[in-house]
């Protein structure tokens, strides 16, 4: 009787070089393949290869846990960054009395932001008239809304106050149904 290793070797050799073997030998080998293997022998072979070593299982488990932890950390970082990216921080304001006002002798209270560098403002689903009013106020212009649709038209726009008003108007005029113009001290929304 042949050992299982010799049978495997012979079977592989039969597949590569069938011309070396007779029909009878091939049929005998095929009959051997149809029989179920001995479970005890298979188990002993498995144990001899070291596949049941607890260390290998621990290494595999540690690898899987490590990948899951890194995935969780990456997901949390992306979630936190994306949530904070759309948040507008309010800038602190201070009140200053303008005593040398030519209008009257009473003190006039003006409110201004303490930031010397303006922050980017993201308008999300904001009515055009509100957006234009805020932008006009920043550039010391009067918002003149002549369009009836200005309140119904909602836009998404990322406004950088460092940009010149002319550039902002050009950007906004690229939207459909938006027609802005600058005339003297006015920012006009035309119909």
C-alpha positions, 0 to 999 in steps of 0.5 A, a space after each residue: 500500500 502506498 503512503 498518502 504522500 506517494 499517492 499525491 505525487 503519483 496523481 500529480 505526475 499522472 496529470 502532467 504525463 498521462 502517457 507514462 501510465 496505463 489505463 488500468 493505473 489511471 482507473 485505479 488512481 481515480 477509484 482511490 480519489 473517489 474514496 473519502 480520506 481518513 479523518 484521523 490521518 488528515 487531522 494528524 497532517 494538519 497538526 504536523 504542519 503547525 496550522 493549529 498553533 495558538 500563536 498564529 490565531 493570536 496574530 491573525 486576531 491582532 491583525 484584524 483588530 488593528 485594521 478595525 481600530 485604524 478604520 474606526 479612527 479614520 472614520 471618526 477623524 473624517 466625520 469630525 473634520 467634515 462636521 467642523 468644516 461647515 461651522 461659522 465661528 462668530 467673531 467677537 464684537 466691541 462697542 466704540 464710541 465715536 465722540 468726534 462725530 460731525 452729526 451731533 455731539 452725542 456719542 454714536 455707538 459703532 459695532 465692528 469686528 476685532 478680526 483684521 483678517 476676515 473669515 470665509 463665509 459659507 452661505 448654504 441654501 440662503 436667500 439671495 436677498 439676505 446674502 446680498 444684504 450681508 455682503 453689501 454691509 461688509 463692503 459699506 454699500 447699500 443693498 438695493 433689491 429690485 428683483 421680486 424673486 430675490 427672496 425665493 432664489 436660494 444659493 450655495 456660495 462660499 464668500 471670501 471677504 478678502 476678495 474685491 466686491 467686483 470679483 464677488 459680483 462676477 462670481 454671483 452673476 454666474 448663477 442662473 437668474 442672478 443679476 447684480 450690479 455695483 452703482 456708486 454706494 449701492 449693490 443692486 439686485 436687478 430683475 
